[in-house]
Structure formats: C-alpha cells, structure tokens
Amino acid sequence: MATPDFILELRERVGSQRLWLMSATAVVVRDSASRPGAREVLLAHRSDFRTWGTIGGIIDPGEQPAVAAARELLEEAGVVAVPEVLAWVHVQAPATYPNGDQVQFLDLTFRCRYVSGEPFPADGENSEVAWFDVDALPPMSPEMAARLEAALAPGSVTRFES
C-alpha cells in the first residue's frame, strides 16, 4: 500500500522530520499443515529494510486498531484473519526510511486467527510472505522477536473484543 494521503499531506508541511504515528500489527497464527500440534506464524520480508517481521501498518484517522491490523494484512499479504487478542502496546524506536522520512510509532500488536488466503507480497512493501513454524523463525530484530513472543505467550495477554 502506498503511503496514506494524510501522511503525504503532513509531509508537505513538516518535510522529513519525525512524525509520531500509531500502527497496528497482525501476528497471524494457524495450526501447522505439516506438523500436527505445531503452530505457524505469518511473516513478511520487507522490501525497504530487507528484514523479516510481522505485518502491519499505519492506523488511518478514526480507524479502530484491530480493523487496521486486519486491513493491513489483507492489503500486504492477501490473507484474511480475525484479531482476537491485544497482545502488546509499545513505543518503537525512532526509524528513518530510505527516503529520509523519520517516524516513531506507538504500536498495538494483535494476535490474529487465520481465516483464509494464500499469502503473497500483494502491494510491493514486501518481497516475500511465508508461514514459519514458531520453532524455526528466520532472523529478525529483537523488537520483532518481542512482538511475536508477546503475541504467542499463553495467559499474558489482554483479550480483545470487537
């Protein structure tokens, strides 16, 4: 998905200086197709930062965070999932995109139940999207690993109801 219009309008006024934004992340979990009793998570390889991680994005003005997580998932990976648990609320470290734009996000991470769809890089933000066994994850940043840990931890999450 391209940068939302409201961000482009802000950038016209503030240039590349840091924007404080809200984001929603979808940690999609399903039962393993090949290993009974095992779980898999959906991860994407970002085209810009060239790292593996969860799927998510900017919450549009007035949009419910869980709705944003599901929307971003469908836009970026072609997958339908239902947010079931708000797993983690945290402030990410400041980041600079390759074009020089600076951001810092307040992120709401949701554990989501897979419903349907074969994952693929649907919008150009990711070069690859794939299922990974929770015991065989690709290398990722400590922050991404913490998101997954929070979403996969039993009993340490807050139930989300829409």
N, C-alpha and C positions, 0 to 999 in steps of 0.2 A: 504494500500500500504506500502510496506517495505520502509525503509529509502533509498532515491535515492543514486545511486552509487557514484555520485560526492561528496555527503556528507560523505559517508563512506571513500572515498579517503582522504578528508580533515581531518576527524577524525584520520586517521592513522598518520597524521603529527602533528596535534595540540592537540590530546587527547580530554579531556572533556572541555577544555577552551571555553569560549563564542564565538560562531560564529554569525556574522551579516548576516542575510538572508532575502530574500524577499518572501512574501507569498501573496496568493490571496484567498479571502474569497467569498463564494457564499451565499447570503441571498435570498433564493428562496421563491417567493410569488405566491400564487394562490387564486382564489376565493374559499370560503368555500363550501364544498359539502353539508353541513348540515344547514348552516345559510345563506340565500340569503342576499347579500350585505356585508357580512363579509369577511375578509381576513385571510389566514393562512400562516404560515412560517414553513419551514422545519428545524428541529433541530436534533442534534445528541448528544447522551450521550457517552462521551469519555471513553474508557476502561482504559487509563493510569491515567488521572487526576480525573476521576469519576465526571465530571461536564457536564451540558448541555450547548450547544453552537452551533454556526454556523459551516458549513462545509467548509474546505479549506485546503490549504497546501502549500508546498514549490514550488516556480516557478522554473522550470528547466532552465538551462542556454540557452539563446536565445529564450525562450518561451514567447509569448505575455501573459500579466497578465490575460486578460479576458479568453483566451483559457485555461490557468491553472486553473482558477476558475471552468470552465465547466468540465474540465478533472477530477479534484479532486472530484467534485460532483458525476460524473458517477462512479469513482473508489470506493468511500467510501459509496455511498448510492444507486447506481443503478438508479439514476434519471437523466434525460436529461432536461436541462434548458438553456435559452439563456441570457447571460449577456446583460443588457440594459442600466444600469446607473452605472457610477463610483460614489459611494456614499461617500466614506471616505478614506483618506490616512492618516495613523498614525503609530507612533512607539509604539510598545507594550513594556511593562515592561520586563526586563530580566526574563527568566524562566529556571528552571532546571528540566529535565526529570527524571523519577525514576531511570534510569541507570547512572545518574550523568552528562550527557551531558548538557551543558549550551548553550542557544540560546537567541537571541534578533531579533525580526522581524520588518521589515518595511512592513506593511500590506496594501494591496489595497482591499477594500471591494466593491463588486459589487451587486447591486440589480438585480436579475435574474427572468425571466418569466418562470414558469413551462411549460414544453412541454409534458413529458411522463415519465412513470416508477412508479412502486410501491416501495417506499423506504424500504430498509433493510440494516443491517450492513454488507456491501459487502466485507470488507477487513480486519477485525479484529481490526481496530483503534477504532471502536465504538461498544458499547454493544447494542445500541438501536438507531433507527432513526424513527422520527414520525412528523406528522403535528400538529401544535398548533395554536389555534386561537390567533390572535395578542393581544386580550384582556385577555388571560388566559395562559400566558407563565410560564414555570417551573422556579424555582430559578436558577439564573446564576450570574456570576461575573459582576461587574459594567462595565468592559471593553466589555464583550459580549453584555450586555444591550445597551451600547453606539453604538456598531456596528449596532444592529437592529434598534435603534432609527434613526441613520443616514440614513440607507437604506430605512426605511419606511416613512421618513419625506417628505411630498409633497413640491416641489418647492425649496428645499435646497440642491439639488444635481446637479452634473455636468453630462450632457448627455454623454454617451459613444457610439461611433460608431466604428464598426469593419470594 
